[in-house]
Amino acid sequence: MLTMNAAKSFWITAIAVAAGIALVSVLALRDARQRIESLKNERHLTATRHGQIEHIAWGDGPPVVVIHGAGGGFDQGRLLARSLGGDGFRWLAVSRFGYLGSSLPENPSTAAQAEAISDLLDSLGVERAHVLAMSGGVPPALKFAEMFPGKAGRMVLLSSAPFTPFGPDVDDRPVPTWVYSALLGNDVIYWLLIRLARERLADAFDARADLRRDLPQAERDFVDGLIDTFVPASRRVQGLQTEAAAVDPEAAYDLESIVSPVLLVHAKEDRINPFEIGATIARRIDQAEFVPLETGGHLLLGHHAELRIRIRAFLAATADD
């Protein structure tokens, strides 16, 4: 009798677990599909020599290309521009190779990405644009300024990601690099993490608890928005595979040739991208202004209000260019 009861209990538990997994999968995939449709309704697709590039545009004023970081898309770029840019500009947020609706070419190098951005500007009739790039968006931004000096205006580079000669491995990251790919490769897993371990996700993006403490509401909303913009996770995993292109030994960066004025911001305690990356760019670009922050982590938390003012002033100061 005990054996029969144990077997019955096992099967009841197994059925309950299976039903729970099925329900979670249905809800997660439903939300992912809804998000995909919402993004499709907003975006525009433009053909380039490297396939289609996805983008959105809003605002009036000097054009600014927004280049998102790893795991992003045009929606992450929009969040960045709204948080640190503001009004008075025509923002153009793109999805990099493999992210959301942008193509994944056979050679997804940062040089190819720069060419795709150049083609996009041509198609939109934009002769020259400023650039706002963060993290993984910085290497293609550097290539764009190097390869197309006539098209690259002022550049704001935040929490710059590794590029040659820096290597891809970074010590003391909140989670190993492979974990990011695992998180962003499965809509169901990421959906569960958002609901059951949101603070852990924030830690993984270097928005750890000590940095979130006493944050203004606008910056709390930024962190929440960043976590939410990784949905649908499955539409970003191909893009993550292109991030290594920035540290390809054949991807040389002639930073000394860049003539654009550059504003660099990097926190000394950034646990995702080492501070030395930003410091190196500042040393090698003639017209670079470096803003080292003692605190703030990868997302520059606690400094958004002051950076917003500084970035807007920097991008608006075009008279002397």
Stockholm file with secondary structure:
# STOCKHOLM 1.0

chainA/1-321         MLTMNAAKSFWITAIAVAAGIALVSVLALRDARQRIESLKNERHLTATRHGQIEHIAWGDGPPVVVIHGAGGGFDQGRLLARSLGGDGFRWLAVSRFGYLGSSLPENPSTAAQAEAISDLLDSLGVERAHVLAMSGGVPPALKFAEMFPGKAGRMVLLSSAPFTPFGPDVDDRPVPTWVYSALLGNDVIYWLLIRLARERLADAFDARADLRRDLPQAERDFVDGLIDTFVPASRRVQGLQTEAAAVDPEAAYDLESIVSPVLLVHAKEDRINPFEIGATIARRIDQAEFVPLETGGHLLLGHHAELRIRIRAFLAATADD
#=GR chainA/1-321 SS CHHHHHHHHHHHHHHHHHHHHHHHHHHHHHHHHHHHHHHHHHCEEEEETTEEEEEEEECSSSEEEEECCTTCCHHHHHHHHHHHTCSSSEEEEEECTTSTTSCCCSSCCHHHHHHHHHHHHHHHTCSCEEEEEEGGGHHHHHHHHHHCTTTEEEEEEESCCCCTTSCSCCTTCSSCHHHHHHHTTCHHHHHHHHHHCHHHHHHHTTCCHHHHTTCCHHHHHHHHHHHHTTCSGGGTHHHHTTGGGGGCTTCCCCGGGCCSCEEEEEETTCSSSCHHHHHHHHHHSTTEEEEEESSCTTTTTTCHHHHHHHHHHHHHCCTTC
#=GC SS_cons         CHHHHHHHHHHHHHHHHHHHHHHHHHHHHHHHHHHHHHHHHHCEEEEETTEEEEEEEECSSSEEEEECCTTCCHHHHHHHHHHHTCSSSEEEEEECTTSTTSCCCSSCCHHHHHHHHHHHHHHHTCSCEEEEEEGGGHHHHHHHHHHCTTTEEEEEEESCCCCTTSCSCCTTCSSCHHHHHHHTTCHHHHHHHHHHCHHHHHHHTTCCHHHHTTCCHHHHHHHHHHHHTTCSGGGTHHHHTTGGGGGCTTCCCCGGGCCSCEEEEEETTCSSSCHHHHHHHHHHSTTEEEEEESSCTTTTTTCHHHHHHHHHHHHHCCTTC
//
